[in-house]
Amino acid sequence: MYHITYSLEEIKNVIQAEGNIPHFEYSVRTLAFDSRKLVDEKYALFFALSGRRNGDLYIKEAYQEGVRNFVVHKTYTGASEFPDANFLLVDDTLKALQDLVAKHRKNFSYPVIAITGSNGKTIVKEWLYQLLGHEKNIIRSPKSYNSQIGVPLSVWNMNEKNNMGIFEAGISRKGEMTALKNVIRPSIGVLTNIGEAHNEGFDYREDKIAEKLILFKGVDLFVYSPKYLEGYTGTIPGKKKFTWAFNQPANLNVIRQYDGYGDYTSLTAVFKGEEIECMLPFKDAASIENAVCCWALLLALKYDEDDVAEWIEELHAVRMRMELKTGINNCSIIDDSYSLDISSLAIALDFLNQQNQHPKRTLILSEIPEAGISPKILYKQIAELLESKSVDRLIGVGPEISSYAKLFSTEKTFFPDTATLISQIHTIPIADETILLKGARKFEFEQISKILTQKVHETVLEINLNALENNLNHYKAHLKPGVKLMAMVKAFSYGSGSFEIANVLQFNRVDYLAVAYADEGISLREAGVTLPIMVMNPDLLGFEMMIADKLEPEIYSLRVLNDFIEVLKKKNKNHYPIHIKLDTGMHRLGFSTEDIGPMLKIIAKNPSIVVKSAFSHFTSSEDPLSDDLTHEQINLFTSITNVMEKTLGYSIIKHIANTSAISRFPEAQFDMVRLGIGLYGIDGTYPAHKSPLETVARLKTCISQIRELKKGDTVGYNRRGVMTHNGRVATVKIGYADGYNRQLGNGTGKMLVNGFLVPTIGNICMDMCMLDITGIPAEEGDDVLVFDENHTVNDIADQLKTIPYEVLTSISQRVKRIYYYE
């Protein structure tokens, strides 16, 4: 919106499209590819991207929302269904998107900084925005939009009001960076680091470096650390190069580091042969390195050394994530207040729209400083955005946004500042709603978050929704065309949550959900989940409630089949969907071969039911030693379902493949697959150190107390823990009531304290346990990681001689879950 407008004829020429343009009256200023996230539909150009799902499938949905301009693959034949729309036909819709934005990029000659690296891209981008934003009108990537799609969508927002761009670019395999370079066309390049991320996409480290450096070919200035290009034999780009390092030759060489200033770290570096100093408001190694990278760039751009030092001292931490937390008065709180601009607001509103657990959606929004356009245009644009995203109530904070209150048609309240809102918050009716907090840094919305969020036990399970979506997409990419996906959300989604996970899966268009018991499905219905839900362990007492909430039972025996039919007859229900469980070798639940005939006879004479699917369960699809049995199960399942379809006279959905089988046995995908623990980053098919899956859950606690003990002192109940040396012991806030198994005591279990793996000492208590932190830098209040991507759920399962499922599902409900997008 409020963007350079392009005619369809211009766009057709740029992307070299075929097809007629019957409606020349349309023009384009907005790009879209996701029918769930549309804005400015009248002026949108929808790209039907191919990939895990065929974008053509969502043209009708986008059309119904008001979109009239589409870019489709040249094989598309459905244009006649939409006579008042324009269709541009191309060989590659993603390339067309990138080509169009590359042309748009050429309209601007101001400096553009491109950032890539294995880690730290978004932090460095946001800090450069903080450091340079006081004198530059900067357009930057929203959040971590650095993919083949995210980069073009970011660069498309460039306009004549800006005088600098900062964009990040991420790649995961060979051949991806050239397209991003052509879109960004940077004049300045920044390499943050080279780490282990995405190693699976490259044969050698040098290949990964070479691919990343393509982004910087021809830049006027390239800023990097020689440490990360050590051993690289290719050409280092940049007409001018500026290097930074710690205690090795570089243009900016940090020679001393002192962290004895509270929360600050003092750095001394050599620059142009002289010592200069800088004070950083951070102490962790990653933040220090990212800040030095920013320091180097500003010095390379010839900013005054003293000014730069002053600016860096005022840097504030970047909250990288949007968090979903449990709020007061049965509310859900989305906290996304680390930065604010129109692009990040649109992203946050999309997440707000995913939440169906409450009938009302509220936005608490501060005014947007330094937006680069006139306030009237800005707040008119925001008002239109809130209307398109179905926001029910706006609470505005700040004098500027308050002065444009008339532009907002929704229910609204305004306050001059955060302090006034807090002082009067008791007068605002807040209950049974989802509340999005979106405020610029200076408005300190974290104070509002503390008031609205339920007090949490300091042990929390953090759920990374980006990682969950990425894992889901990994498995979708393995599916054959037309194969549906059922996601398992039983057992509180393997300990990860209920409606919070189901809403994400529903938004990402899985086809079915599966729960263990009826009450789980009923809870999802009460939270607004509308997907079909299969109940895997139905019982007679729950049948009526299941029918009331349109839950579909797994039927695994003649007894259960007859019981369910009787209830349906009493309710006068016909053609109610059921799912037939077949026993092909697990011997747990399901109809055996001899029961198939009687089962089909009962179904045939009872119109009250219709078989929606037939399914079975592999015993050991992840185990190569059992592949012969798996193939026997596939053959038996095929034989039985063929008989069923022939006898019933209609087609049914057939599914047997679980997480591991999706990739190992593609022939077993049939009509649908069931994805379970793979969603959460665990799949026995992949070696732990080379898994393409991402860690979803991180269990975190903190240190309550540290004490000095002597050799021979005992720790905990029954004096089981004995100090073998003089040292320090930390008491942390997690115990067996939280799900930290008692068998992990006395050194069996380990946790991460400030990056160091330390053992338990003594027995695990109900609400706490003790760690031997001798020789480890730690203070009371420090975070402790029970498991994460480094010390994993698999590691704890190995310590307990069990499986990851048990570890995850054992985490107590009293451990609060925090859901976040990065």
N, C-alpha and C positions, 0 to 999 in steps of 0.2 A: 504494500500500500504506500501511496505517496512516493512512488519510485519512477524512474524513467520509463515511459510507456513505449512499447514496441508494437508495430503493426504485424499482423499475421504474415504479410508478404515479406517483410524484413526477416522475420524468424524463419520462414520457409527457405529463403535463400541462404541464411547462415548455416542451417543444419542440413542443407541439401536434401530437402524432403520432396516427396512426390505427393500427388493428390490435389484436388481442387479446394478453393477456399470460397464456399458459397456465401459466407456471411462476413463480408469485409468490415461490417460495423463494429466487430469485436476487436479489442486490443488487449495487450498483455502487460502486466506489471508485477505479477506474483507467480512464483513457480510452486508446483505441487506434485507429489508422487504418492501420497498416503491419503486415502479417502476418509480416514478417521481424523485428520488434522487439517481440515480445510479452513482457510480464511480468504476474504476478499474474492469470493467465488466468481463474481462477474468478470473480474480481470485476471483470473488464474489460467495458467497453462498446465495441464495435467500430463505428466509423463508416465505412461504405462510400462514401468520397468519390469524386466524379466529377472528371475532369480529363484528364490525359494518358493515364491508364489508368482503366478502369471499375472502381471499388472492389468491385463485385459479384463480380469474377473471383477475389477473394482471400478470400471468405467461407468457402469450403470449407477452405482452408488454415488460416484462423484457428480454425475449428470443430475441425479435427483436433488443434490445439494446446490445446484445452480451453475456448475462448471459447464462451459460450452466449447472449450478449446482443448484438443487432445493431441499428444504425440504418441504414435503407436508403431509397432513393427509392421513392415510392409505386407505381411501375410494376414493382417487383421481384416476380417470380413463383416464386422458387425456395424459399420458406420450407418447403414440404411435404417437401423433402429432409432437413430437420433438425427432426424432430418434438419433440425435447427442448430446443429453443432458442426464445428470444423475439425477435420482429422488430417494431420500431417503424418505421412508414412515414411519411415526411415529404416535403415538396416540395423541400427543399434540405438535403442532409446536412451541408454545411459550415456553413450558418446554424444548423442544429440544434446542432452542436458549440459554436458561439460563444454561442448563446442559453443552453445549459446552463451553460457556464462563467460567463457574465454573472450568472446566478442564484446560482451558488456564490459569486461575488465579493461579492455583497450581504450575505453573512454576517459580513463583517469591516469594522470602522470605523477601523482604525488607518491612519496615513498611507501613501499609495502614491505613489511617484515614477515618473513616466513620462518616458522619454527618447526623442527622435527627432532626426533630422538626416541629412545626407548621409553623414557620416563620424564616427567617434569614439564611436558609441553604446555599443559593448561596453566600450571602454576606460573611458569615464566611469562606466558602470554598475559595473564592477569596482573602480574607484578609490573610488567612493562607498561601496561595500561595505567596502573596507578602512578608510575614514575613519570610518564610522559603526558598523561592526560591533563595536567594543569596548564599545558600550553598547546596541546594538539587536540583537534577534534578527530577522535580515532574510531574507525569501524573495526570490529574484531569478531572472531568466531564466537558464537554463543556457546557457553559451556565447553564441551570437548567435541565439537563438530569438526572432525578431522578426517572423515572417511571419503570414499569415492563419491558419495552423495552429499555428505555434510560440508565438504569444502566448497562445492559449487553453490550450495544454498547460502553459505556464509558470504562468499564473494559477491553474490547477486545483490547483497544489501549495500554495496559501495554506491555512494552518490556524491554529487558536487559539493555538498556541505562538509564533507570530510576533508582532512588534509594529511591523513596517515591511515594505513591499514595494517593490522596485525592478525595473521592467520596461522593456525597450526595444521600440520599435515601428518597423518599416520598411515603406515602401510604394514601389511602382514605377509606379503609374498612378492616375488619378482614380477616386474612388469606393471606395477601399480603407480609408481611415482611420476612417470612422464606425464600422464593425464593431469595430475594435481599441479605439476609445475606449469603446464600450459594454462591452467585456470588462474593460478595465483600470480604468476609472472613477477616474482619478488625482485626487489632491488637490494634487499639486505637479507642475509641468511643467518640463522642461529641454530646450532646443533647443541642440544642439551647434554646428551650422553649416548652411549651405546651399551645396552645391557642384554639380558637374556630374553626379554619379551619377543615373541613371534619367531623364536629360533626355528620352530618347526617349518616355517615357510621358506627357509634358506638352507642350502647345503653347507655353506661355510660362512664364518663371520665376515670375511672380506666381501662376500656377495651382498650381505645385508648392508654393510657400510656403503658399497657402491650404489645400491639402489636408493638409499637415503640421500646421498650426495647429489643425485640427479636434480633434486629440488633446487640446488644452489648454483647450477651451471649458469655462468654469465652474470652473477650478482656483482654489484659494485663493492659490497663488503660482506665478508664471511667471518663470523665469530664462533670459535670452538675451542675445546681443550685438546692439546696434543695427546693427552692420556688416552682419549677414546679413539684416536686414529693411529695409535702405535701399531706398527707392523703393516699398515695399509700401503699397498704398492701402487695404487691408482693415482690419478691426478686429483689434487685438492683444489676445489673451485674457489672463485673469488678474485676479482681484480685487485682487491686489497684484503689482506687477512689480518685478523686480530685474535690473539690467543690468550687464554687464561689457564692458570694451573695452580697447584699447591706444591710448593717447594721443588719446582723444576723450571727450566728456562721458558719464559712466556712474556708477552707484552704486559700482562698483569699477573704477577707471581706472588701469591699469598705465602708469606714466609712465617708468620706467627698467628696463632689463634689462642684467645683467652676467653674462657666462659665464666669467669668469676664475678660477673656483674648481674646477678639475679637472672632475669629471663633474657638477657642480652649476651651476645658474643662479640668480642672485639677482634677485628682482623687488621693485620698489618701486611701491606703488600708493597712490592717494588714496581713502580711505574715510571717509565722514562728515566731510569737510573736513580730515582729518589723514593724514599719511603712515604707512603700515604696510608691513612687509617680510615676505617669504616666500622660503625657499630650496627650490628644486626639485631632486630628484636626476636631472634630465634636461637635455638640451641641444638636442634637435631641436624644430623649430617646432611640429609637431603635438602632441607631448607637453606642451609649454608651454601651448598653447592649451587642451588638454583639462584640464590641471591648474588653470588659471585658472577654467574653467567650474565645476569642483568647489569651488574656493576661494569663488567667488561664492555658490554654493548654501549652503555651511555658514555663511557670514556672514549670508545672508538668513534662515537658520534661527536666528540669534542665538546661535550658539556663540561662545565667547570667542576674540578675535582671536589671542591668544598660543597658546592651545591648538590652534587650527586650523593656525597656522604650524608648530607642532611636529609635528602629525600629518602634514601634507603633506610635510615634510622626510623622513619615514620611509616615504613611498610606495615601492613597488617595482614594477618593470616588469611588465606583464601579458603573459605569453606567450599570444598569441591563438590558437595553433594546436597541433594534435595532429600530431606528426611520426612518419612511418614511415621508419626508417633501417636500413641493413645493420648487423648486430651481429656479435660474435665468435662463433666456433664454429658458423657457418652458422645464426645466429639472425636473426630480424627483431625490431627494437625499436620499440615504439610509445611515444613520450615525450609524456605528457600530464600533466605535473606542475606546471602553473602554478596550479591551484586544485583544491579537492576538496570535493564535496558529493555527495549521493546521486543527484541528477539528472545531473550531469556524469559520474559514474561509469557510470551506465546507458548514456549516449551512447558513452562510450569502449569499453564492453564490446561494444556493437553493432559498432563498427569492428573490434575484436579478432575477433569472430565472422566477419567478412568474409574474414579471412586464412586461406587454405587451403594455403599453401605448406609448412607444417610440421605434423606430426601432433599436437603438444602445444601447449596454450595456458596461459601462466603469467601471473599477476597479482602484481605487487609493489605492495602497498597500505599506506599509512600509516593511522594512526587519523585519524578525522574530528573536528577540534575544533569546538566551538560548533555542534553539529548541531541543537540545539533540542529534542531528545527524549532520553529516558533511554538510556544506553549499551547496556543489554541489548536494548531494542527496536531500536535502531539496528543493532547487529551481527547480530541475528537477521534483520533485513530484508536486510542485505548478504549474509548466508549464503544466503538464499533466492534473491537476485538472482544470485549466482555459480553456484548450481546450475541455475537456469533458463537461464543463458547458457553452460553447458557449459565452465566454467573447470576445467582439469585440476589446477592447482596454485596455491596461495596462499602468498606470502611476505609476512607481516605485519610492520609496523614500528611500534613504540610500545608502551608499557606497557598502555594501555587495551585496544587491540585484542587484545593478547596474553592478557589476562585472560579474554577470551571465546573462546578457542581451541576449546572444546568445541562451540561452535555450528556450526563449519565441518566439513562432512563430506568435503570434498575433501582431496587430499594437501596438507599444510601444514607451514610452518616459521615461527617467530616470532622477532623480535629486538627488544630494548628500544629501540634507536635506530638511526639511519642509520650512525653510526660503527661500531657493532658489526657490522652487516650487511656493511659494506665490509671490515672486518678479517677476516671469516670467509667472504667470497664465494668464495674458492678452494675451500672445502669443499662448495660446492653444485654438483651436476652441472647444467651449463647447456650445452645443445647441441641443435641441430635443433628449435627451438621458437620460437614467437612470444611475446614478453614485453611486457606492458603495464605501464608505470610510471605510477602514479597516486598522487601524494603531496601533502599540504598543504604550503604554502610553507615553513613553519618546518622541515620535515624535509629540505630541500635535496636533493631527489632528482636534481638535475642532476649531482651527484657520482657517483651510480650510473650515470646515462646515459653519462658519459664513460668509465667502466670497461667497460660492456657494448657500446658502439658502436665499430665499426671506425674506426680513424683515417682521416680523409678528406683528400684533396687539397683545398686551400683554394679551389679552383674547384668550385662545385656548381651543379647544375641543380635548382631547386626546382619541384615540381609541385603545383599547387593543385587538390586533388581536389574541393573545393566547386565551383570554376569548371568543372571537367570535367563534374561531374554537372549543373550548371546548363545547360551547352551541350548536353548530351545531352537534357535535358528540353525545351530550346528546340526541337530538331528533332522530338522526340516529339509536341510540341504541333501540329506541322504535318502529322502523319500522319492519313490517313483511318482510320476504324474498321476494325480487323482487320489493318492493314498491319504486317508484321513489320519488325524492324530488325537488320541485320547491321553489326557494328562492326569496322572495319579496325584490326588491331593488328600489321600487318606492319612490318618494319624497326624492331623494338624499339619498337612503338607510336609511329612517327614520332620516334624518339629519346627518348621519354618513359618507357619502361620495359616490362617484360614482365608477369609475374604480378601486379605491383602494380596495373597498369591493368586487366588482365583480371579480377581479383577485384572491382574496383569495378563494372565493366560487368556481371559476372555477378550481383552483388548487386542491381544496378538493372534486372535482368531484360531485358537485350537478348536477342534470339532466337538470334543466330549470331555467331561470331567468324570473322575471316578472317586468315590469315597467308600470307606469301609462300612459305616453304619448310617442309618437313616437320619439320626440327629445331626450328623455332619452335613448332610445334604440340606436339611431344613435350615440350618444356620446360614448356609450359602444363599438359599432362596431369600431369607429374611434380609440379607445384606445386598440384595439386588442382582445377584448372579442369575442370568437367564439361560445359560448354556444347558444343553442336555446333560443330565447327571445320572450315572449308573451307580447303584448301591450294591456293593459286593457281598455284604452279609445281612440281607434282609431278614426280619423275623415277623411272625404273625401279628404281634402286638403293634408293630410299626407300620403295617400295610396301609391302614386308612390315612395316616399322616403322610405317607409317601405319595399316595394318590392325590391328596389335597395339594401337595406341592409339586406335582408332576415329576416325581423322581422315578427312575426306571430300575426295576430290581434285576439282579442276577438270579437266575433260577438254576439251581444245581441238582435238584432231586425231584422225583415224582411227588413226594410229600409236599415240598414247597410249592410246586406247580399247582397242585390241587388246592392247597390253602389259598393261594393268591387268586385263583379263578373264582373261588367261593366269595371272596371279599369283593371282587369286581362285579359279580352278579348282583350282590346286595346293593352296590352303588350304581347299578345299571350302566356300567361302562362297557364300551366296545372298542376293539382294536387298540387296546392299551399296550404300549411297547414293553417287551421283556428281552432279556439277554440270556441266552442259553450257555451255561458253562459245561464244557466237555472235558472229561478226564482222559488225557492222552499219555499219561505216564507219571504225573506228579503224585497222584493218589492222595489228594487232599480233599478237594471238593469237585463235583462235576458228575455228569451222566457218563456211565461206563458204556461200552459198546452194546451190551445186551439190553440197556435201557432205552436205546435210541428209538426202536420201534414203538414201544408203549408210549413214550413221550410224544412222538409225532402224531399218534392216534388221538391223544388227549387234545393236542393243539388243534388238530384238524376239525374237531367237532365243537370247538369253543370259540365263537367269534369275539368273545370278550378280550382276547389277546392277539397280538401280532408279534412275530419274532423280529426284533430289530437287528440283533446280531447273534452270532455264535462265536465262542472264543474258547481258548484253552491257555495253558501256562507252561512254558518251558521249565524243565527242572534245572538246567545248567548251561544256558546258552553262552555264557562267558568262558566256559571251560573247553579248550580244544580236545581234551582227552575224552569228552563226552559227545563229540560231534556226531558219532554214529547214532546215539540215542536221540539227539536233536532231530536228525534227518528222519528217523522213524516216527517221531512225534509229528513232524510236518506232513509226512505221507498219510498217517492215520487221520490227522485233522482234515486234510484235503478230501480223503475218502468219505468221512462222516458228513462234512458240510455239503459235498456234492449230493449225497443221498437226501439230506435235509431240504436243499433247494428244489430238488426234483419232486419230492413228496409234497412240500408246501405249495409249490407252484409259483413262487415268487423269489426274488433275490434278497439276500440278507448280507449284512456287513460281516465280514470274516476277519478275525484278528487273533494272533497268537504271539506276535513278536513283542518282546519287552525291550528294555533299554539296550542291553548288549546285543540283542538279535537284530536291531535296526540296521547296524552296519555289517555285522558278521554274517547274517543270513538274509540278504535282500530278497531272496525268493520267498521268504516267509512274511513279507510285508502285507500280502493279500490286499484287503480293502482299508485296513486301519492298523496302526501300531499303538502300543501303550508305553508312554514315556514316564518313567518313575524317577529313581534317584539320579539318573543322568542329568535331570534338570538342575540338580544341586551340585554338579561338578564331579560326580563319582560314577565311574564306569570301569568295571574290571577288564574291559576289552583293551584299555589303554594303559601302558606303563605310567606310573605316577609322575615320573620326571619328564615325560614327553606327551602328556595329555593335552589335546586341543581344548579341553573344557576349562572353564574358569571357576574359581572358588566362590561360592555364593554366600556361605555363612561364616561369620567370625564371632567366636565367643570371647567376651572381654570382661575382666573384672579389675579390681584395683587393690593396692596395698593399704591395709588399715593401720598396721603398726610394724615397726622394725625394732628388734632387740638384739643386743650383743650377748652372746653366750660363750661359755668356755668349753673346752674339751671335756667330755664326760657328762655334760648337762643333758637332761632328757627333754623331749618335746612331745606334747599331746597326751591323749588318753593312754592309760596302761604303760606309759613311759616307753612306747615302742620306738620313738625316734631318739637316737643317741648321737650327740655331736662327736665326731671323730677328730675334731680340730677346733681351735678357737675361731669363731666366725659370727656371721649375722643370719638371723632368721626373720623372714617376712610373713606376716599373717595376711591372707587375702580373703576376699569376700565371696567365696564359693565353697559349697559343701555338697554332701550327697543329697540333700533336699533340693538342690538346684539341678541335680543330674550328673554331678561329678562323682563317678563311681568310687565306692569305698576301697575297691581293689587297687586304686591308683595311688594309695598312700605308701609311705616308707620307701620312696625313691623310684617306685614303678612308674608313676606319672611325672611328666615334665611340663613346664610352662615357659613362655618367653617373657623375660623382663628386660626392657630396653635393648632388645635384640639378642640377649643371651639366654640360652636354654638352660633352665635350672631345675633340679629335682625337688619333689615333695619330700618332706621329712615328718615323721610321725603319722598317726592315723588320720584319715579324712574325717572331719567333724560334720555335723548336720548342716551348718551354715558357713563354715570357713575351713580353711586348711592352711598348712604352713609350708614355706619354701626355704631351702637353703640358698641364700644369695651371697654367700661368702665371696668376696673379691669382685662383686658386681656393683657398678654404680647405680644406686637406686635410692629413692626417697619415699616417705609416706605420701600416699595420694597418687603415685605413679600407676599408669595402666599396666595390666598384666594380660597377656594373650593366652587363653587356654588352648585355642586352636585358630589357625588362619591358613593362608596359602603357603606359609613356610613350615609351620608345625601343624600338620594337617589332621583332619578327622581320621584318615587312614592310619596315621601314626598312633593316635590314641586307641583305635581299634586293635592295632597290633599289640600295644601294651596290655590290653585287656584280653587278648586272644579271642576277639569277637569280630563282628562285621560293622562297617560304618553306619548301617541302618540303625543298629541298637544305640550307638553313641548319639546320633542326631535325635532320635525319637525319645530318648531318655531325658532330654533337657526340659526341666520343669516349666510349668505354665507361669510360675511366679517370676521367672526370668523374663524381663520385658523384651519384646522384639522391636527393633528399630529398622525400618525399611528405607532404603535410600537409592536415589539415582545419582550417578556422578556426571 
